Amino acid sequence: MGYEIPEPYVWDESFRVFYETLDTEHKGLFQGIFACIGENSQGNLDTLRDKVEKHFSTEEGMMKKNNYADYESHKKLHAEFVGKLAALSAPLDGPSVDYAKNWLVNHIKGIDFKYKGKLG
């Protein structure tokens, strides 16, 4: 299912997973993608990659600590996104930006929401 992409592209309460650290990092991912839209530079893309990798590490750590049942499949989705980002270089083309925007929105609302209340 495809979820509506916010415009402007910013985090709002509809993306809340109710873990403060993860919500804060999700906000940062939105900001990172938004920065790539505003100034389509290699520096912003590198910053986004760093934010993504840090967030995935945090989220996966929480999942593992709490024996989250879907940990392996969730981690695989993260790895696929990291791989896609690694293959990109600035300036990003429209389809790459759209992919990142759609992936994050649909991942949070379609996949991350499944761990609400299960990570301690």
C-alpha positions as CSV (number, residue, x, y, z in Angstrom):
1,M,0.0,0.0,0.0
2,G,1.3,3.4,-0.9
3,Y,1.0,6.2,1.7
4,E,0.6,9.8,0.9
5,I,3.9,11.7,0.6
6,P,3.8,14.9,2.6
7,E,4.4,18.1,0.8
8,P,6.5,19.9,1.9
9,Y,8.5,16.8,2.7
10,V,8.7,16.9,6.5
11,W,8.1,14.6,9.4
12,D,4.7,15.0,11.2
13,E,2.9,13.3,14.0
14,S,1.4,10.7,11.6
15,F,4.8,9.1,11.4
16,R,5.3,8.8,15.2
17,V,6.4,5.3,16.4
18,F,6.4,6.4,20.1
19,Y,10.1,5.8,20.8
20,E,11.6,9.2,21.2
21,T,15.0,8.2,19.8
22,L,13.6,6.7,16.7
23,D,11.1,9.5,16.2
24,T,14.0,12.0,16.4
25,E,16.1,10.0,14.0
26,H,13.1,9.6,11.6
27,K,12.8,13.4,11.6
28,G,16.5,13.6,10.7
29,L,15.9,11.3,7.8
30,F,13.2,13.5,6.4
31,Q,15.5,16.5,6.9
32,G,18.3,14.7,5.1
33,I,16.1,13.9,2.1
34,F,14.6,17.4,2.1
35,A,18.2,18.8,2.1
36,C,19.0,16.7,-1.0
37,I,16.0,18.2,-2.7
38,G,17.0,21.8,-1.7
39,E,20.7,21.6,-2.5
40,N,21.3,18.6,-4.6
41,S,25.0,18.2,-3.5
42,Q,27.3,15.3,-2.8
43,G,27.7,16.7,0.8
44,N,24.0,16.4,1.5
45,L,23.8,12.9,0.0
46,D,26.8,11.8,2.2
47,T,25.1,13.3,5.2
48,L,21.9,11.5,4.4
49,R,23.8,8.2,4.0
50,D,25.4,8.7,7.4
51,K,22.0,9.5,9.1
52,V,20.4,6.4,7.5
53,E,23.2,4.1,8.6
54,K,23.2,5.5,12.2
55,H,19.4,5.3,12.4
56,F,19.3,1.7,11.1
57,S,21.9,0.7,13.6
58,T,19.9,2.2,16.4
59,E,16.6,0.7,15.3
60,E,18.1,-2.7,14.6
61,G,19.8,-2.6,18.0
62,M,16.5,-2.0,19.7
63,M,14.9,-4.8,17.8
64,K,17.6,-7.3,18.6
65,K,17.6,-6.3,22.3
66,N,13.9,-6.9,22.5
67,N,13.9,-10.1,20.4
68,Y,11.7,-8.5,17.8
69,A,10.2,-11.3,15.7
70,D,10.6,-9.6,12.3
71,Y,14.2,-8.5,12.9
72,E,15.8,-10.4,10.0
73,S,13.3,-9.3,7.4
74,H,13.4,-5.7,8.6
75,K,17.2,-5.7,8.6
76,K,17.1,-7.0,5.0
77,L,14.9,-4.0,3.9
78,H,17.3,-1.6,5.6
79,A,20.3,-3.3,3.8
80,E,18.5,-2.9,0.4
81,F,17.9,0.8,1.0
82,V,21.5,1.4,2.1
83,G,22.6,-0.4,-1.1
84,K,20.4,1.8,-3.3
85,L,21.8,5.0,-1.6
86,A,25.4,3.8,-2.0
87,A,24.9,3.5,-5.7
88,L,23.8,7.1,-6.1
89,S,25.8,10.2,-6.7
90,A,24.9,13.9,-6.7
91,P,23.2,15.5,-8.3
92,L,20.3,13.1,-7.8
93,D,17.8,12.7,-10.6
94,G,14.1,13.1,-10.0
95,P,13.4,9.3,-9.9
96,S,16.1,8.8,-7.2
97,V,14.7,11.6,-5.0
98,D,11.2,10.2,-5.5
99,Y,12.4,6.7,-4.6
100,A,13.9,7.9,-1.3
101,K,10.9,10.0,-0.4
102,N,8.5,7.1,-1.1
103,W,10.7,4.5,0.5
104,L,11.0,6.3,3.8
105,V,7.2,7.2,4.1
106,N,6.1,3.6,3.2
107,H,8.8,2.0,5.4
108,I,7.8,4.0,8.5
109,K,4.1,3.6,8.0
110,G,4.0,0.1,6.5
111,I,7.0,-1.6,8.3
112,D,8.1,0.4,11.3
113,F,4.6,0.8,12.6
114,K,4.6,-3.0,13.2
115,Y,7.1,-2.7,16.0
116,K,5.0,-0.1,18.0
117,G,4.8,-1.3,21.6
118,K,7.2,-4.2,21.0
119,L,10.7,-2.6,21.5
120,G,10.6,-2.0,25.3
